[in-house]
Amino acid sequence: MCEFRIINRTALIPALALSAIALTGLASAPAQASTGEAVIYTGDQTPLTVYQNPTGCRNFTTGARPPTTTLLNLTDGPVYYYGQRNCPVGGEVLVVQPGYGRVLPINSYVYYSLEFT
């Protein structure tokens, strides 16, 4: 046996509208940008490359092959390192977590990219 209830439409419509607004707000909330600095060190007596509050994809090159290239992640989010330009999807080589550093695998005269989240 089926039972039917009469629903108060005047209470239901505002409740549905508020639920839709709340769900839309959650779904479209923008990602929080990283704060802090990411630093690339390429050797003694060379200028540091510093990214302040970085977002998105950043291309960089080391020019002539340096003895070492180190990334220091002083941001509050992970940094993804790519062995090619423009941060290709699925092409990350490694991830450097906040508060950590990493010696990067570098070839001579090649462009690289970093993605900040």
N, C-alpha and C positions, 0 to 999 in steps of 0.2 A: 504494500500500500504506500503510495507517495504522499508526502506531506508538503504543502506549499506554505510559504510565509509571505506576508506582505511586508515589503521593505520600504522604509521611510525615505523617499527620494530626496527630500530636502536635506537630509543628513548625509546621504550617500554621495551625492555629487561633489560637495566641497571636500569630503574625505578623499575621493579619487583624484581630484585636482591637486591637492596637497601632496599625495603620494607620487603623482607623476612629476611634479616640480622637484621633489626631493631626489627621485631617481635620476632625473636629468642632470641635476647639479652634481651628483656623484659620478656619473658617467663622463661628464665633460670637464672635470677638474684638471687643470693643467699640471704637468709634472713640475716639481720644485727644482729650480736650477741649483747647481752646486755652488757652494760658497767657499771661499778660501783661495789658495793658489796651487797651481801645478807648475813645477819647475823642471826644465830640461838642462842638464849639465853635460857639456861635451869635452871637458878637459881643463887642465891648468891654464890660467891666464886667458880664458875665453869668456865672453859675456854670457850670462845666464839668459835663457828664454823663459819668461815668466808669464803665465796666463792667470789673470785676476778674475775670480768668480766666473770661470769658464762655462760655456754652454755649447752644445752642438758639436760639429766636426771641425777640427783644425788641422790643416796640412802643414807639414814642416819638412825641411831638408837639413842634412848635416853638412852639405858641401863635400869637401874632401873627407875621406874616411878618418874620423877621429879615433883616438886610442880607446875611448869608451864613451858611451852615451847613457846617462842615468836619468830616469824619471822619478821625481819625488812628488807623491800625491798628498798635498796638504789641504785637500778639499774635504767636504763631508760626504762625497759620493765616489763610486768607483770610476776609474779611467780605463777605457778600452784602447789598446794599442793595435794598430794595423800596419802590416808591412807594405802597404800601398796607399795611394791617395784616395781621398773622398770617402773613407770609412765604409767600404762595401759590405753589404749585408752578408753575414756569415764568414767574413774575412778576418775577424779579430785574431791576433796572435796570442795575446795575453791580457789579463786584467790585473790592474794594480789597485788594491783596496785602499780606502782612506787611511792616512797615517803611515803608509808604507812606501818604500822606494824599490826600484827595479832597474838593473842594467838591461838595456834594450838590445835586441839583436839588430845590428845595423850593417848594411852593405854600402859600398862606396857610391856616391853621386845618385842616390835614389831618394825619392820622396816618400814620406811616411805620413800617417795621420793618427790623431788622437780623438776619441769621442768622449765627451763629458755628459753625465746624466744628472 
